[in-house]
């Protein structure tokens, strides 16, 4: 009989569940269920059957403003392991929701360019000519740049404080490795390297309760059953060259292509040009 393991949380938790389902050992020994903690723009919120929750042996619960909604149905012997949401503002210091983007389901349920940038958005609001916005953004750091060392201190404190609410911690890995290895595609989409480490820590925290989890081969599963981008590499946001230089990102490549929603590949400048064009068009439609 398959053992039930529930993963609860945002898209990162979904990626954890997706990787687990692809592992041959987990596929054979566990029934892995995922429950979304947020309202998907197309699919809303999903649900679990009461009998699935009553059969749960392990719950991996992401620390979230919306706690796991079926806690009163969990069996007495269920192990609950809390883990943090993983995001990192340091590499995208001006990251913000793009106010000039709109969902277009089913192809673009989150919009074309949901990851905004305050410098770009402010330039659009000032009605700066589109052809000048990207040039200013990429070369004008001396005019608008911030104290990145201070931001590192703030971000470090934020991650450590969030870890304090969880059984599994991850801030040490992020803060210790982000210069040496790419850990994020966007401010809230971790790469396979970070997801693998998170799952290792979840397994370690759960293996005494469920020893079969120790048999997982995460490296082989991720290497052979996923594209190099991993389950959350559907889109990547360029990192400002001054940010990359300041932190000495060893893996940074200014010429690498960046994936946008819809599968289009852009250079860094092309990405921002496309975002500016799309955002201005949405703004014009709203104002007309």
N, C-alpha and C positions, 0 to 999 in steps of 0.2 A: 504494500500500500504506500502511495506517494505521501511524503510529508509536505505540509503546507507552510510556505514562507511568504509573508506579505511585505512588500516594500511600499512605503507611503511617502509622498513628497512631490516636489516639482519635477521639471524635465530631467534634472540630474538623477533623481530617484528612478525615473523611468529608464534612464540609460543603464543604471545599476541592474534593474530587473531584466532589461534586454540582454545584457552581457551574461547574467546568470542563466537565462533560458537557453543560451547558445552553448553553454558549457556541457560537455557530454555527461559528466557525473551528475550535475544538477538536473539535467534533462531526464536522467534515468531515475533519480532518487527523490526529486522534489517537484512540487507543484508551486511555481513561482507566480504570485499574483501582484499586480501593481494597482495602487489606488492614487489617483491624482488629487493633489491638495489645492488646486487652483481651478478657476473656471476657464476652460479652453474656449477661444472665440468661436470655434465651429462646433465642438462636441460637448460643451458645457462641463459638468462634473460627472464622473462615472461613479458607480456604486459597487458594493460587494454584497453577495448573498449572505444572510445571517449564518447559514451552515458552513460557509467558507471561513468566516471569522471564528466560529466556534471550533473549527478544526485546526486553527493556526498554532504551529509550534514555535515559530520565531517571527517577530515583527521588527523590521528595520524601519524606524520612524524618523523622518527628517524633522529637525527642530523647525517649527513653522508657526506663524500666528494662528493658523487653524490646526488645532491638534487632531490626532487620529479620531475620527468621529464614531468609531464602533468599539471604543475601549471597554464598555460594559459587557460586550459580547465575547471578549477574549477569554479563553479557558484559564483556569488558575495556574496551570503549569507553563503558560506561554512566556517565553523570554522576549522582553522588549529592549532593543538597543537603539538609543538615540544618536543621530549623527547630524552634523551641521550642513546647512546649505553652503555651497562653495561658490563664491564670487570674488572678484579681485579688481577693484577700481584703479589700482596703482598704474596699470599699463594703459589705461584709457581715462586720464584724469578729468576730462571734460565730458565723459559719458553721461547721456541723459536720454529719456524717451524722446523719440522724434515726434513733435507735435504736428508735423506736416506729413504724416503717413497714415494710411487707413487700411484696415483689413480688407482683403478681397478674396474671400473663400470661394471655392475650395483650394485654389492654387496658392494663394497667399493669405493664409489665415491670420498671420501676424503682421501683414503689410509687406511692402517691398524693402523698406529700409527702416525697421523699427528702432535700430540703435542710432540715436542721434549724437550730436556733439554740440556743446553749448557755444563754442566759438563759431561754428558753421551756422547754427540757428540764429545767433545774434546778428551775423552778417546778412542773413536772409531778411530778418526783421528790419534791418537798416536799409533794405533795398539796394544793397551793394550789387554791382553787376556780376552775374553768374561767373563769368570768366575770370574775375578777380578774386572770388571767394577762396578757391582752392589754392591759388598762389599765395594769398595772405596766410591761409591756414598752415601750409607746409613750410613757409619761410619767415613767418612773422612772430616766431616764439619770443623774440626779444621784447616785443610789444605786449603780448598777452600771457606769457608763460608764468607758471606758478613755482613755489618752493617745493620741489619734489622730495627733498629730504624730510621736510615737515609732513608732507603727505604720507611718506613711508611710515613715519611714527604713528600717525592717525590710523592708517589702514592696519598696521600691526596690532594696535590696541583693539580695534574693532573685531578683528578675526579671533584674537585670543579671548575677548569677552564673550563672543558667541560660542566658542568651544566650551566655555565654562558650563554651559547648559546641557552639554552632551556627554554621552559615555565614550564615544569615539571622537578623538581630536584630529584635526588636519592642518591647523595653522602652521605648526612647525615645519611640515613638509613644504607647504606653499612658500613660506617666507625664506626657507633655506635653499630652495631649488629653483625658484622662478628665473634666476639669472642663467642657470646652466641648461635648462630644459624647458621646452615650450609646454606650459601647463594649461593654457587657456586659448580658445579661439576667439571668444568675446568675453566681456566682463563677467558673464554668468554661464558660459558653456566650456566646461573643462575638456581637455584632451584625454585620450585613452590612458596616457601615463598617469594622470591624476586620478581618473576613475579607477584604474587598476589598484593604486595605492589605497584609495578609500575602501574598495571591496576587501582588500587584504586585511585592513584594520577591522572591518565589520566581521569578517570571518574569524579573526583572532579573538574578538570579543564574544563570539557566539559558539566557538568550537567545543568548549567544555560542556555546553548544553546540547549541541548537535554535532558530534564528532565527524559525521560524514562531510561536513563543509570543508574539513581539512584536506579532502581528496580533490578539491577543485584545482584545475590547471588554468589559471586565468591568463597567463602569458600566451599559452598555445591557443586558447579560445579567441583572445583579442587579435592575435597575429593572423590566424587562419580563417576566422569567420567574419571579420570586419574589414572594411577599407581602411587605409592608413589614417584617415581623418577620424575614425571612430564613430560612435553613434550620435555624437553632438557636433560633428564637423560640417554640418550642412551649410553653415555660413561662418565667415571669419571677417573680423573688422581690423583694418590696418592700424598699426601702432605708430604714433608720431615718431619721426626719426630722432628728435631731441630727447624723447623719453627713452628710446632704445639706447642712445649713446650715454645718457646719464647713468643708467643702471647697468651698462655693460652687458647687454643681453647677448650671450654667446651664440645663440641659435638664430638671431634676427637676420633676415635677408630683405633688404629694401626692395628687391626686384621680384619677390615671390608673388604669385597670383593669389587673389583673394576671392573666395566663393561668395556669391550673393544668393539670396533666396531666388529660386527659379533656375539654379544651376549655372548662371553666368559667371565667368571668371574675369576679374578686373585686376589691373595694376593698382597700386595705392592711389595714384592721382585719378585714375579712371573711376575707382570706387567712389571717391568723393565728388567727382564731376557728375556721376550718375545720380548720387544721392541728392545733390544740389538741384539738378534738373527736375527730378521727381518731386522733391519737396516744394519747389517753386510752383510747379504745375498744380499740386494739390492745394496750395495756398491760393492760387488764382481761381481755381474752381470754387472754393469756399466763398471767396469775396465777390464772385460775379453773380 
